[in-house]
Amino acid sequence: MTTIMTGPQSTADEREDLAELAGLYGALLAYSPGLNWADANDVYCAAGWEKCSLAAADIAIADALGIDVQYLTK
């Protein structure tokens, strides 16, 4: 099974922070090429996600597929 990481990703700094966080959690970034949402069992969501439309879309996909979402705080 796969763990997916999403969060703020509108700037280069946000994408770098998100990539580092994904590495710490052993997760794939939600925008990784070839990512198969059907294989996901968890989505970790970094703080500030609600300000990013891409992250909000990732959460909507997870909700639609019944994937458990873990909201991380700072």
N, C-alpha and C positions, 0 to 999 in steps of 0.2 A: 504494500500500500504506500501511498504517497502523502506527504505533508506539503501543503502549499503556504507560502508567505505572501501577504499583500499589505498594503499600507500606502502612505503618501508617496507618489512617484512622479510628480509634476516637474521637478527640477533634477539636474544631475546630482546634486548633493543628496536629495531625498532618495534617488535610486541607489546611490552608493551606500547610504545608511541602511536601506532595505536589503541590499545584497549582503551586507555584513551581518545583519540580524538573521537572514535566512541561513547563512553559513553556521551561525551559532546554534540554531535550532535544527540543522540538518534538513532544511526544507528547500523546495524548489520555488523560485519566484513565479508569481502568477502569470507573468508575461514571458516565461521561458518558452523557447521554440519547441514544438512537439509535445507540450504538456497535455496530458489526458486527464481531464477533470473526473472522468468516470473511475479512475484509479485512486482518487483522493479519499482519505478517511478523515482528515483534519485540515482546516484552514486557520492559520495564525494571522491575526490582524494587528498591525502596529498602530500605536496611538496616533491620532490625527487623520485616520483613514476617511472620516466623514467629510473632510474638506477636499477630497480628491475623487473626482467622478469615476476614474478608472478603478480605484479601490472599491468604491460603492458598487460598481458593476460586478466586481469579483465577489463581493458579499452576496449580491442578488443571485449570482450563479450558484454559489454554495447553498444558499437557502432553497433555491429551486430544486437542487439535486439532493437535498437533505443531508448535506455534509456539515459536520459539527464545526462551529466557528469559535475559536478561542480569542478573546480580545485581550491584547497585551497592553499594559500601562507603562508609563515612563518610569 
